[in-house]
């Protein structure tokens, strides 16, 4: 049985809540857009940051339903686990492994969606970017839970987890800047 340190449990809870809230709001916005094609989502800020144009694509429904529903379900599970972890509940190693696998699959899906939004759709969804921000943090916490006390390569992964999160952020920010640099420069 592995109990999460208080700081790690709170990081999971904050990340899970931020992701869940973003997924719920995006789901509501998506349903409003489905019911009224003329609806302008609250996240349409400018030509680049506009989730309405993202929601209108086939990439927004990879499995036949709106992608944010996956986030509502997945982040609900993460929030439930985090609440229990904050209260000091210890989980079996396999349980942390299941959460880690879910977060890893989420990261793979996020990376695919980042590519799609940057190079196929040409717009950024602010609620999606919240998910892009907090999922790597949550994965880093779970990696430490799983392998923080291990030896060998897994221990190295656990030790370098925050560096990997920062590198992920740097790459995404660089790609976003490069993809939309003409627009960003026009604002200066």
GROMACS elastic network, one bead per residue, 0.5 to 0.9 nm:
[ bonds ]
;  ai    aj funct       b0    kb
    1    90     6  0.54364   500
    1    91     6  0.50828   500
    1    93     6  0.62292   500
    2    89     6  0.84753   500
    2    91     6  0.52481   500
    2    92     6  0.59390   500
    2    93     6  0.63506   500
    2    96     6  0.82812   500
    2   145     6  0.73897   500
    2   146     6  0.85991   500
    3     6     6  0.88999   500
    3     9     6  0.88660   500
    3    85     6  0.67153   500
    3    88     6  0.63761   500
    3    89     6  0.60800   500
    3    91     6  0.62712   500
    3    92     6  0.87012   500
    3   145     6  0.82280   500
    4     7     6  0.80549   500
    4     8     6  0.60466   500
    4     9     6  0.56701   500
    4    85     6  0.59558   500
    4    86     6  0.77269   500
    4    88     6  0.73003   500
    4    89     6  0.80578   500
    4    90     6  0.70589   500
    4    91     6  0.85615   500
    4   141     6  0.88470   500
    4   142     6  0.88826   500
    4   145     6  0.66839   500
    5     8     6  0.53122   500
    5     9     6  0.61745   500
    5    10     6  0.86991   500
    5    85     6  0.82281   500
    5    86     6  0.82662   500
    5    88     6  0.82792   500
    5   145     6  0.87818   500
    6     9     6  0.51175   500
    6    10     6  0.61993   500
    6    11     6  0.86378   500
    6    85     6  0.78048   500
    6    86     6  0.61012   500
    6    87     6  0.86408   500
    6    88     6  0.78064   500
    7    10     6  0.51967   500
    7    11     6  0.62053   500
    7    12     6  0.87011   500
    7    86     6  0.85562   500
    8    11     6  0.50288   500
    8    12     6  0.62401   500
    8    13     6  0.86181   500
    8    82     6  0.89396   500
    8    85     6  0.86624   500
    8    86     6  0.85204   500
    8   138     6  0.86665   500
    8   141     6  0.59130   500
    8   142     6  0.84077   500
    8   144     6  0.88800   500
    8   145     6  0.86300   500
    9    12     6  0.51269   500
    9    13     6  0.62262   500
    9    14     6  0.87136   500
    9    81     6  0.87814   500
    9    82     6  0.55963   500
    9    83     6  0.76699   500
    9    84     6  0.85082   500
    9    85     6  0.53620   500
    9    86     6  0.50627   500
    9    87     6  0.86829   500
    9    88     6  0.86401   500
    9   141     6  0.82049   500
   10    14     6  0.60189   500
   10    15     6  0.83541   500
   10    82     6  0.70805   500
   10    83     6  0.82866   500
   10    85     6  0.82137   500
   10    86     6  0.62495   500
   11    14     6  0.52072   500
   11    15     6  0.59419   500
   11    16     6  0.82668   500
   11    82     6  0.83712   500
   11   137     6  0.75936   500
   11   138     6  0.69344   500
   11   141     6  0.75133   500
   12    15     6  0.51960   500
   12    16     6  0.58165   500
   12    17     6  0.84275   500
   12    78     6  0.72452   500
   12    79     6  0.72774   500
   12    81     6  0.83849   500
   12    82     6  0.54864   500
   12    83     6  0.86459   500
   12    85     6  0.86668   500
   12    86     6  0.89263   500
   12   134     6  0.88788   500
   12   137     6  0.78964   500
   12   138     6  0.54252   500
   12   139     6  0.87955   500
   12   141     6  0.71088   500
   12   142     6  0.84969   500
   13    16     6  0.50643   500
   13    17     6  0.60103   500
   13    18     6  0.84964   500
   13    78     6  0.74702   500
   13    79     6  0.55122   500
   13    80     6  0.83284   500
   13    81     6  0.82040   500
   13    83     6  0.64455   500
   13    85     6  0.86681   500
   13    86     6  0.78563   500
   13   138     6  0.87898   500
   14    17     6  0.52024   500
   14    18     6  0.60944   500
   14    19     6  0.85295   500
   14    79     6  0.82771   500
   14    82     6  0.86230   500
   14   134     6  0.84692   500
   15    18     6  0.51741   500
   15    19     6  0.60732   500
   15    20     6  0.84307   500
   15    75     6  0.86193   500
   15    78     6  0.86876   500
   15    79     6  0.83015   500
   15   131     6  0.84142   500
   15   133     6  0.85725   500
   15   134     6  0.50349   500
   15   135     6  0.69355   500
   15   137     6  0.72603   500
   15   138     6  0.63193   500
   16    19     6  0.51691   500
   16    20     6  0.59294   500
   16    21     6  0.84881   500
   16    74     6  0.87610   500
   16    75     6  0.52413   500
   16    76     6  0.73326   500
   16    77     6  0.84805   500
   16    78     6  0.56167   500
   16    79     6  0.50192   500
   16    80     6  0.87866   500
   16    82     6  0.76890   500
   16   134     6  0.76127   500
   16   135     6  0.80786   500
   16   138     6  0.77199   500
   17    21     6  0.59489   500
   17    22     6  0.84002   500
   17    75     6  0.71779   500
   17    76     6  0.81345   500
   17    78     6  0.85134   500
   17    79     6  0.62835   500
   18    21     6  0.53063   500
   18    22     6  0.61523   500
   18    23     6  0.85889   500
   18    75     6  0.87327   500
   18   130     6  0.70986   500
   18   131     6  0.75077   500
   18   134     6  0.73301   500
   19    22     6  0.51504   500
   19    23     6  0.60826   500
   19    24     6  0.85977   500
   19    71     6  0.70626   500
   19    72     6  0.80001   500
   19    75     6  0.61616   500
   19   127     6  0.83375   500
   19   128     6  0.85977   500
   19   130     6  0.65523   500
   19   131     6  0.51130   500
   19   132     6  0.87640   500
   19   133     6  0.88419   500
   19   134     6  0.67701   500
   19   135     6  0.76578   500
   20    23     6  0.50621   500
   20    24     6  0.60686   500
   20    25     6  0.85531   500
   20    71     6  0.64217   500
   20    72     6  0.54114   500
   20    73     6  0.81773   500
   20    74     6  0.80792   500
   20    75     6  0.50481   500
   20    76     6  0.64981   500
   20    78     6  0.89884   500
   20    79     6  0.80954   500
   20   131     6  0.85405   500
   21    24     6  0.51403   500
   21    25     6  0.61048   500
   21    26     6  0.84610   500
   21    72     6  0.80137   500
   21    75     6  0.88411   500
   21   127     6  0.88236   500
   22    25     6  0.52551   500
   22    26     6  0.60297   500
   22    27     6  0.84631   500
   22    68     6  0.83219   500
   22    71     6  0.84021   500
   22    72     6  0.85199   500
   22   126     6  0.87698   500
   22   127     6  0.51184   500
   22   128     6  0.72479   500
   22   130     6  0.68482   500
   22   131     6  0.71713   500
   23    26     6  0.51238   500
   23    27     6  0.59855   500
   23    28     6  0.86096   500
   23    67     6  0.86288   500
   23    69     6  0.68553   500
   23    70     6  0.81579   500
   23    71     6  0.53578   500
   23    72     6  0.53624   500
   23    75     6  0.83153   500
   23   127     6  0.71667   500
   23   128     6  0.78613   500
   23   131     6  0.80564   500
   24    27     6  0.50439   500
   24    28     6  0.62224   500
   24    29     6  0.85901   500
   24    68     6  0.71190   500
   24    69     6  0.76696   500
   24    71     6  0.80003   500
   24    72     6  0.59913   500
   25    28     6  0.51584   500
   25    29     6  0.61344   500
   25    30     6  0.85085   500
   25    68     6  0.87887   500
   25   127     6  0.79062   500
   26    30     6  0.59558   500
   26    31     6  0.85800   500
   26    41     6  0.89744   500
   26    43     6  0.87315   500
   26    51     6  0.84670   500
   26    68     6  0.63534   500
   26    69     6  0.88981   500
   26   127     6  0.66289   500
   26   128     6  0.82859   500
   27    31     6  0.62134   500
   27    32     6  0.86181   500
   27    66     6  0.71574   500
   27    67     6  0.82603   500
   27    68     6  0.55659   500
   27    69     6  0.65295   500
   27    72     6  0.83118   500
   28    31     6  0.51799   500
   28    32     6  0.62068   500
   28    33     6  0.86187   500
   29    32     6  0.50917   500
   29    33     6  0.61949   500
   29    34     6  0.86466   500
   29    39     6  0.89075   500
   29    40     6  0.88563   500
   29    41     6  0.59406   500
   29    42     6  0.77253   500
   29    43     6  0.86452   500
   29    52     6  0.84605   500
   30    33     6  0.50550   500
   30    34     6  0.61737   500
   30    35     6  0.86935   500
   30    41     6  0.80854   500
   30    52     6  0.80008   500
   30    55     6  0.66039   500
   30    56     6  0.88516   500
   30    66     6  0.74883   500
   30    68     6  0.87282   500
   31    35     6  0.61708   500
   31    36     6  0.85101   500
   31    66     6  0.88337   500
   32    35     6  0.51695   500
   32    36     6  0.60459   500
   32    37     6  0.81545   500
   32    39     6  0.68460   500
   32    40     6  0.89658   500
   32    41     6  0.80869   500
   33    36     6  0.50541   500
   33    37     6  0.52309   500
   33    38     6  0.72203   500
   33    39     6  0.54217   500
   33    40     6  0.74707   500
   33    41     6  0.73066   500
   33    52     6  0.78461   500
   33    55     6  0.84069   500
   33    56     6  0.87086   500
   34    37     6  0.60124   500
   34    39     6  0.86225   500
   35    39     6  0.84066   500
   36    39     6  0.54072   500
   37    40     6  0.83879   500
   39    52     6  0.87944   500
   40    43     6  0.83048   500
   40    44     6  0.69076   500
   40    52     6  0.69884   500
   41    44     6  0.56632   500
   41    50     6  0.81760   500
   41    51     6  0.72161   500
   41    52     6  0.58944   500
   42    45     6  0.75125   500
   42    50     6  0.87834   500
   42    51     6  0.85402   500
   42    52     6  0.87004   500
   43    46     6  0.89105   500
   43    49     6  0.73675   500
   43    50     6  0.57964   500
   43    51     6  0.56870   500
   43    52     6  0.72960   500
   43   125     6  0.71131   500
   43   126     6  0.65818   500
   43   127     6  0.76966   500
   44    47     6  0.77911   500
   44    48     6  0.86070   500
   44    49     6  0.61904   500
   44    51     6  0.58051   500
   44    52     6  0.62168   500
   44    53     6  0.83462   500
   44   125     6  0.82114   500
   44   126     6  0.87968   500
   45    48     6  0.78357   500
   45    49     6  0.55270   500
   45    50     6  0.57394   500
   45    51     6  0.86198   500
   46    49     6  0.53104   500
   46    50     6  0.61483   500
   47    50     6  0.62643   500
   47   123     6  0.72783   500
   47   183     6  0.89256   500
   48    51     6  0.89653   500
   48   122     6  0.71322   500
   48   124     6  0.59042   500
   48   125     6  0.85942   500
   48   180     6  0.77244   500
   48   183     6  0.79878   500
   49   123     6  0.58486   500
   49   125     6  0.58484   500
   49   126     6  0.66241   500
   50    53     6  0.60085   500
   50    54     6  0.70254   500
   50   123     6  0.60473   500
   50   124     6  0.58638   500
   50   125     6  0.56238   500
   50   126     6  0.75611   500
   51    55     6  0.60190   500
   51    56     6  0.86177   500
   51   123     6  0.72643   500
   51   124     6  0.63398   500
   51   126     6  0.69466   500
   51   127     6  0.79125   500
   51   128     6  0.84204   500
   52    55     6  0.51515   500
   52    56     6  0.63953   500
   52   125     6  0.80030   500
   53    56     6  0.52847   500
   53    57     6  0.70997   500
   53   121     6  0.77365   500
   53   122     6  0.87504   500
   53   123     6  0.69435   500
   53   124     6  0.87214   500
   53   125     6  0.86545   500
   54    57     6  0.57271   500
   54    58     6  0.88370   500
   54    59     6  0.79525   500
   54    60     6  0.66725   500
   54   117     6  0.71800   500
   54   121     6  0.65524   500
   54   122     6  0.83409   500
   54   123     6  0.64863   500
   54   124     6  0.72372   500
   54   125     6  0.67491   500
   55    58     6  0.80353   500
   55    59     6  0.80523   500
   55    60     6  0.53547   500
   55    61     6  0.82052   500
   55    66     6  0.81379   500
   55   125     6  0.87370   500
   56    59     6  0.85290   500
   56    60     6  0.71036   500
   57    60     6  0.55895   500
   57    61     6  0.76070   500
   57   121     6  0.75642   500
   58    61     6  0.54551   500
   58    62     6  0.66175   500
   58    64     6  0.87638   500
   59    62     6  0.53371   500
   59    67     6  0.83678   500
   59   113     6  0.76442   500
   59   116     6  0.73521   500
   59   117     6  0.86979   500
   59   121     6  0.86995   500
   60    63     6  0.88812   500
   60    64     6  0.89018   500
   60    65     6  0.80905   500
   60    66     6  0.58715   500
   60    67     6  0.56093   500
   60    68     6  0.82847   500
   60   113     6  0.87073   500
   61    64     6  0.50841   500
   61    67     6  0.54326   500
   61    68     6  0.88715   500
   62    65     6  0.71018   500
   62    66     6  0.76183   500
   62    67     6  0.67673   500
   63    66     6  0.78267   500
   63    67     6  0.75623   500
   64    67     6  0.85371   500
   65    68     6  0.86907   500
   65    69     6  0.75665   500
   65    70     6  0.89947   500
   66    69     6  0.59130   500
   66    70     6  0.78946   500
   67    70     6  0.55392   500
   67    71     6  0.71087   500
   68    72     6  0.62376   500
   68    73     6  0.87317   500
   68   128     6  0.86011   500
   69    73     6  0.63107   500
   69    74     6  0.84529   500
   70    73     6  0.53439   500
   70    74     6  0.59309   500
   70    75     6  0.83020   500
   71    75     6  0.55708   500
   71    76     6  0.79638   500
   71   106     6  0.88548   500
   71   131     6  0.84505   500
   72    75     6  0.55387   500
   72    76     6  0.59875   500
   72    77     6  0.87741   500
   73    76     6  0.51397   500
   73    77     6  0.64912   500
   73    78     6  0.88595   500
   74    77     6  0.53000   500
   74    78     6  0.63984   500
   74    79     6  0.87465   500
   74   102     6  0.78598   500
   74   103     6  0.86511   500
   74   106     6  0.87656   500
   75    79     6  0.59332   500
   75    80     6  0.84197   500
   76    79     6  0.51314   500
   76    80     6  0.61583   500
   76    81     6  0.86369   500
   77    80     6  0.51702   500
   77    81     6  0.62594   500
   77    82     6  0.85539   500
   77    99     6  0.86350   500
   78    81     6  0.51549   500
   78    82     6  0.59986   500
   78    83     6  0.85959   500
   78    99     6  0.74671   500
   78   138     6  0.88875   500
   79    83     6  0.60435   500
   79    84     6  0.85795   500
   80    83     6  0.52546   500
   80    84     6  0.64160   500
   80    85     6  0.86313   500
   81    84     6  0.52086   500
   81    85     6  0.60861   500
   81    86     6  0.86429   500
   81    89     6  0.89934   500
   81    99     6  0.87753   500
   82    86     6  0.59866   500
   82    87     6  0.85092   500
   83    86     6  0.51282   500
   83    87     6  0.63630   500
   83    88     6  0.88749   500
   83    89     6  0.88641   500
   84    87     6  0.51215   500
   84    88     6  0.65588   500
   84    89     6  0.53826   500
   84    90     6  0.82029   500
   85    88     6  0.50758   500
   85    89     6  0.50488   500
   85    90     6  0.67778   500
   85    91     6  0.81904   500
   86    89     6  0.73619   500
   91    94     6  0.81371   500
   91    95     6  0.61135   500
   91    96     6  0.68796   500
   92    95     6  0.53001   500
   92    96     6  0.68157   500
   92    97     6  0.88031   500
   93    96     6  0.52559   500
   93    97     6  0.61953   500
   93    98     6  0.87605   500
   93   145     6  0.83852   500
   93   146     6  0.68298   500
   94    98     6  0.61736   500
   94    99     6  0.87115   500
   94   146     6  0.89347   500
   95    98     6  0.50774   500
   95    99     6  0.64440   500
   95   100     6  0.85684   500
   96    99     6  0.50929   500
   96   100     6  0.60313   500
   96   101     6  0.85469   500
   96   142     6  0.66277   500
   96   143     6  0.87252   500
   96   145     6  0.71454   500
   96   146     6  0.66189   500
   97   101     6  0.60401   500
   97   102     6  0.85562   500
   97   142     6  0.79514   500
   97   143     6  0.86862   500
   97   145     6  0.89786   500
   97   146     6  0.68394   500
   98   101     6  0.50613   500
   98   102     6  0.62076   500
   98   103     6  0.86140   500
   99   102     6  0.51014   500
   99   103     6  0.61849   500
   99   104     6  0.85393   500
   99   139     6  0.85117   500
   99   142     6  0.73975   500
  100   103     6  0.50823   500
  100   104     6  0.59951   500
  100   105     6  0.85448   500
  100   138     6  0.86925   500
  100   139     6  0.62453   500
  100   140     6  0.89638   500
  100   142     6  0.57693   500
  100   143     6  0.69198   500
  100   146     6  0.82886   500
  101   105     6  0.61188   500
  101   106     6  0.84082   500
  101   139     6  0.89488   500
  102   105     6  0.51946   500
  102   106     6  0.60861   500
  102   107     6  0.86668   500
  103   107     6  0.61357   500
  103   108     6  0.86825   500
  103   135     6  0.68234   500
  103   136     6  0.80078   500
  103   138     6  0.74684   500
  103   139     6  0.57283   500
  103   142     6  0.86688   500
  104   108     6  0.63534   500
  104   109     6  0.86743   500
  104   135     6  0.88473   500
  104   136     6  0.86595   500
  104   139     6  0.68803   500
  105   108     6  0.50739   500
  105   109     6  0.62497   500
  105   110     6  0.85357   500
  106   109     6  0.50693   500
  106   110     6  0.60125   500
  106   111     6  0.86049   500
  106   135     6  0.75184   500
  107   111     6  0.60794   500
  107   112     6  0.85606   500
  107   132     6  0.80776   500
  107   135     6  0.69046   500
  107   136     6  0.70648   500
  107   139     6  0.84368   500
  108   111     6  0.52046   500
  108   112     6  0.63627   500
  108   113     6  0.86782   500
  109   112     6  0.51180   500
  109   113     6  0.61423   500
  109   114     6  0.85968   500
  110   114     6  0.60066   500
  110   115     6  0.85905   500
  110   128     6  0.86996   500
  110   131     6  0.82179   500
  110   132     6  0.65445   500
  110   135     6  0.87808   500
  111   114     6  0.50300   500
  111   115     6  0.63307   500
  111   116     6  0.86536   500
  111   132     6  0.85217   500
  112   115     6  0.52051   500
  112   116     6  0.62579   500
  112   117     6  0.87427   500
  113   117     6  0.60181   500
  113   118     6  0.84276   500
  114   117     6  0.52280   500
  114   118     6  0.60688   500
  114   119     6  0.84103   500
  114   124     6  0.86765   500
  114   129     6  0.89283   500
  114   132     6  0.84482   500
  114   172     6  0.80353   500
  115   118     6  0.52808   500
  115   119     6  0.58214   500
  115   120     6  0.74174   500
  116   119     6  0.54958   500
  116   121     6  0.60636   500
  116   122     6  0.80262   500
  117   120     6  0.58885   500
  117   122     6  0.55494   500
  117   123     6  0.57176   500
  117   124     6  0.61450   500
  117   125     6  0.82041   500
  118   121     6  0.63050   500
  118   122     6  0.50781   500
  118   123     6  0.64993   500
  118   124     6  0.73250   500
  118   175     6  0.79041   500
  118   176     6  0.69656   500
  118   179     6  0.66164   500
  118   180     6  0.85161   500
  119   122     6  0.58754   500
  119   123     6  0.88442   500
  119   179     6  0.77332   500
  120   123     6  0.87689   500
  121   124     6  0.84462   500
  122   179     6  0.83383   500
  122   180     6  0.84607   500
  124   127     6  0.89543   500
  124   128     6  0.78386   500
  124   129     6  0.76442   500
  124   176     6  0.87897   500
  125   128     6  0.51968   500
  125   129     6  0.62827   500
  125   130     6  0.89262   500
  126   130     6  0.64847   500
  126   131     6  0.89401   500
  127   130     6  0.51620   500
  127   131     6  0.67270   500
  127   132     6  0.88127   500
  128   131     6  0.50998   500
  128   132     6  0.62362   500
  128   133     6  0.86631   500
  129   133     6  0.60979   500
  129   134     6  0.87589   500
  130   133     6  0.50274   500
  130   134     6  0.63477   500
  130   135     6  0.85843   500
  131   134     6  0.53675   500
  131   135     6  0.58510   500
  131   136     6  0.87814   500
  132   135     6  0.58901   500
  132   136     6  0.71705   500
  132   169     6  0.87497   500
  133   136     6  0.65440   500
  133   137     6  0.73278   500
  133   169     6  0.76538   500
  134   137     6  0.52040   500
  134   138     6  0.62825   500
  134   139     6  0.87017   500
  135   138     6  0.51107   500
  135   139     6  0.61530   500
  135   140     6  0.86109   500
  136   140     6  0.60990   500
  136   141     6  0.86746   500
  136   164     6  0.88191   500
  136   165     6  0.59992   500
  136   168     6  0.81602   500
  136   169     6  0.89876   500
  137   140     6  0.50708   500
  137   141     6  0.63552   500
  137   142     6  0.88065   500
  137   161     6  0.88956   500
  137   162     6  0.79162   500
  137   165     6  0.67859   500
  138   141     6  0.51417   500
  138   142     6  0.63861   500
  138   143     6  0.86652   500
  139   142     6  0.51320   500
  139   143     6  0.60669   500
  139   144     6  0.86638   500
  139   161     6  0.87056   500
  140   143     6  0.50391   500
  140   144     6  0.63527   500
  140   145     6  0.87235   500
  140   158     6  0.76009   500
  140   161     6  0.54418   500
  140   162     6  0.66689   500
  140   164     6  0.85587   500
  140   165     6  0.73797   500
  141   144     6  0.52649   500
  141   145     6  0.63875   500
  141   146     6  0.88280   500
  141   158     6  0.88936   500
  141   161     6  0.83206   500
  142   146     6  0.61327   500
  142   147     6  0.84997   500
  143   146     6  0.51197   500
  143   147     6  0.58708   500
  143   148     6  0.70864   500
  143   154     6  0.87205   500
  143   157     6  0.77752   500
  143   158     6  0.57879   500
  143   161     6  0.74161   500
  144   147     6  0.53156   500
  144   149     6  0.79210   500
  144   155     6  0.84451   500
  144   157     6  0.85683   500
  144   158     6  0.51318   500
  144   159     6  0.77894   500
  144   161     6  0.77690   500
  145   148     6  0.59106   500
  145   149     6  0.81928   500
  145   158     6  0.85825   500
  146   149     6  0.78235   500
  146   150     6  0.80657   500
  146   154     6  0.88183   500
  146   158     6  0.83012   500
  147   151     6  0.79670   500
  147   154     6  0.57621   500
  147   155     6  0.55354   500
  147   156     6  0.87255   500
  147   157     6  0.78727   500
  147   158     6  0.58571   500
  147   159     6  0.89564   500
  148   151     6  0.85071   500
  148   154     6  0.79548   500
  148   155     6  0.57271   500
  148   156     6  0.85883   500
  148   157     6  0.85302   500
  148   158     6  0.52830   500
  148   159     6  0.70801   500
  149   155     6  0.66843   500
  149   158     6  0.85494   500
  150   153     6  0.85713   500
  150   154     6  0.64777   500
  150   155     6  0.50440   500
  150   156     6  0.88037   500
  150   158     6  0.86217   500
  151   154     6  0.65861   500
  151   155     6  0.51019   500
  151   156     6  0.78856   500
  152   155     6  0.54786   500
  152   156     6  0.65538   500
  152   157     6  0.89932   500
  153   157     6  0.62964   500
  153   158     6  0.87084   500
  154   158     6  0.62736   500
  154   159     6  0.86470   500
  155   159     6  0.61283   500
  155   160     6  0.86257   500
  156   159     6  0.50075   500
  156   160     6  0.61403   500
  156   161     6  0.84236   500
  157   160     6  0.52422   500
  157   161     6  0.58627   500
  157   164     6  0.87580   500
  158   161     6  0.51811   500
  158   162     6  0.84389   500
  159   162     6  0.77477   500
  159   163     6  0.86008   500
  160   163     6  0.52761   500
  160   164     6  0.62773   500
  160   165     6  0.88248   500
  161   164     6  0.51131   500
  161   165     6  0.63419   500
  161   166     6  0.88275   500
  162   166     6  0.62530   500
  162   167     6  0.85618   500
  163   166     6  0.51183   500
  163   167     6  0.61388   500
  163   168     6  0.85844   500
  164   168     6  0.60941   500
  164   169     6  0.86369   500
  165   168     6  0.50719   500
  165   169     6  0.63046   500
  165   170     6  0.86685   500
  166   169     6  0.50727   500
  166   170     6  0.61145   500
  166   171     6  0.86090   500
  167   170     6  0.50072   500
  167   171     6  0.61081   500
  167   172     6  0.85735   500
  168   171     6  0.52396   500
  168   172     6  0.62078   500
  168   173     6  0.85905   500
  169   172     6  0.51844   500
  169   173     6  0.60277   500
  169   174     6  0.84556   500
  170   173     6  0.51691   500
  170   174     6  0.60203   500
  170   175     6  0.85358   500
  171   174     6  0.51072   500
  171   175     6  0.60999   500
  171   176     6  0.85574   500
  172   175     6  0.50908   500
  172   176     6  0.60751   500
  172   177     6  0.85093   500
  173   176     6  0.50868   500
  173   177     6  0.60503   500
  173   178     6  0.85225   500
  174   177     6  0.50783   500
  174   178     6  0.60294   500
  174   179     6  0.84339   500
  175   178     6  0.51336   500
  175   179     6  0.59087   500
  175   180     6  0.84858   500
  176   179     6  0.52247   500
  176   180     6  0.61581   500
  176   181     6  0.79243   500
  177   180     6  0.54221   500
  177   181     6  0.51766   500
  177   182     6  0.88804   500
  177   184     6  0.74216   500
  178   181     6  0.50421   500
  178   182     6  0.83527   500
  179   182     6  0.81564   500
  180   183     6  0.54340   500
  180   184     6  0.62772   500
  180   185     6  0.86656   500
  181   185     6  0.58893   500
  181   186     6  0.84016   500
  182   185     6  0.52648   500
  182   186     6  0.62405   500
  183   186     6  0.51291   500
  183   187     6  0.67590   500
  184   187     6  0.54230   500
  184   188     6  0.72093   500
  185   188     6  0.54501   500
